[in-house]
Amino acid sequence: MTKQAVRIGVVGAGRGAAYLRAARLDMGLELVAVCDSSERRLRALDLPDGVLCLTDEAELLAQDMDAVVIATYFDAHTPLAVRALRAGFHVLSEITANATMAEGVALCEAVEETGRIYMMGENSAYTDFNQAMTELYASGEIGRVLYAEAEYNHPMPPEAMLRLAPARGHWRNWLPSTYYCTHALGPLMAITDTWPVAVNALSIPAPELGPQEVRVNDPGSVILCRMDNDAVFRLFGIRIPGHSNWYRLHGTGGAMENVRGPGYFGPGQVRVWHDPWNCPPGQPTERSFVPEWPDHGATAAGFGHSGADFWVVHHFVEAVRSGRPPFLDVYRSVAMSSVGLLAWRSALADGQSVAVPDFRDPGARSQFRDDHLRAGPDTPDAERLPSSIRGEVEIDRADLERAERFWNSLHR
C-alpha cells in the first residue's frame, strides 16, 4: 500500500529550493505552499500547478498540511518554529535551532507540549563518509571515543561572499565565529551519540580579511567541547584561508577519518587505523575505502551537499510517518546550536570554560528561560554581544560603497 505523502509548506525560497526539488521526487512529500518575503524570488520558482505562493507566514500556517520547512535566515528560525508547532505542524528547520538560549528553552517546551516532530536539517551528519563512520563506531571497532576533531572551514572569494550576503545587516556579515558550529559538531555527535557538557573557545581575528566583504565579525574560531563521556572534541571553522572539511576520531581501540585532499570533501575515502598491539583479529592495521550510501544511492547522489540533503528529508519523513523523534531531535538540535552561543561567551572571556545545560532536563534549562543575550545589529543594547573579540568594528566607507554598488547590480 502506498504511504501517505507528508504535505509541507516551505518558508524561504532560497535555501528552501532544495526541499522544493525533494517534493518533485518520490520522497513522500507533497508541496502545498511556498512563502517568501520577496515576490521576485517567488516568481522565479518553477512550481507544480496548484502550489500557493505566499508572502505572509500567518497565511502559510493557515493551510491544510502536515509540516513546515523553515529555510529562512540563520537567526530567524525559532519564533516561526514555535508558532508552527503550536499550530499543530511538524517542523524541519535549517540550522541553527536557536539564536539565543531562551529560544532553545522555548523550542524544547513547544515540542514537549504539542507532541509534534522537530528536526534540524544538519546535513553534514549525513554525508556518505560520516554515515560510514557512524556504522564503524557502532560496530565497536575503534572503541570508546576519547578525542575527535572536526573542521568545517569554508572560505570564498570576496565577490562570492558579497553575493551570498547581499546587505550590510545580513547575518553572514555579523555572525560571531563560533555560532556556525553545527556542521562540525553535528557529525561527531551523530557518530558517537555523545552530548556536550562544557565548552572553551578562542576566536581568531583577522581584520585584513574583512574589508572587501564589509564584515564586522572574526573569520574563525577553535572550540573545545567536553562531552558527556569525558571525550574532548575540537571544532574549527569557518572562513580561515585554506578550505577544509574533515572529521577524525580517536578511540580506545583505534582511529578513523575522512581522508584529506583536494575538492570539497577531499578524495571521498574513509581511513581506519589501529596500533599493532590494539588491532582487532582479522583486520589490517590500516585500510582506506570509498564509502557507499546505506540505501537509495542513485536518488541521494542527485541532491545537494553531495547527497546529504536527501537524507535530511528522508529521516524527517520517516519520523513524521512513524511518530518517533528523529536522531536529530529537538534536544540534540538545541544542544549543538547552544554550543555555538556559549562558546562565543567563552571566547569573549578569552577561553573561560562555560557549562552546557542538558536541555532534556527542565530544571537544567530553566535558568536560561530569560537569557536573550545574542549578537546582531537589531538586538537591544542591553542584550547585545559584540560580533568580534575586537569589539565594535567600523566598516570603511569606501568598502561599504563598493559593496553597495555590487549589491545594486544584482537587481538590475
Secondary structure, 3 states (H helix, E strand, C coil): CCCCCEEEEEECCCCCHHHHHHHHCCCCEEEEEEECCCHHHHHCCCCCCCCEEECCHHHHCCCCCCEEEECCCHHHHHHHHHHHHHCCCEEEECCCCCCCHHHHHHHHHHHHHHCCCEEECCHHHHCHHHHHHHHHHHHCCCCCEEEEEEEEECCCCHHHHHHHCCCCCCHHHCCCCCCCCHHHHHHHHHHHCCCEEEEEEEEECCHHHCHHHCCCCCCEEEEEEEECCCCEEEEEEECCCCCEEEEEEEECCEEEEECCCCCCCCCCCEEEECCHHHCCCCCCCEEEECCCCCCCHHHHCCCCHHHHHHHHHHHHHHHHHHCCCCCCCHHHHHHHHHHHHHHHHHHHCCCCCEECCCCCCHHHHHHHCCCCCECCCCCCHHHECCCCCCCCCCCCHHHHHHHHHHHHHCCC
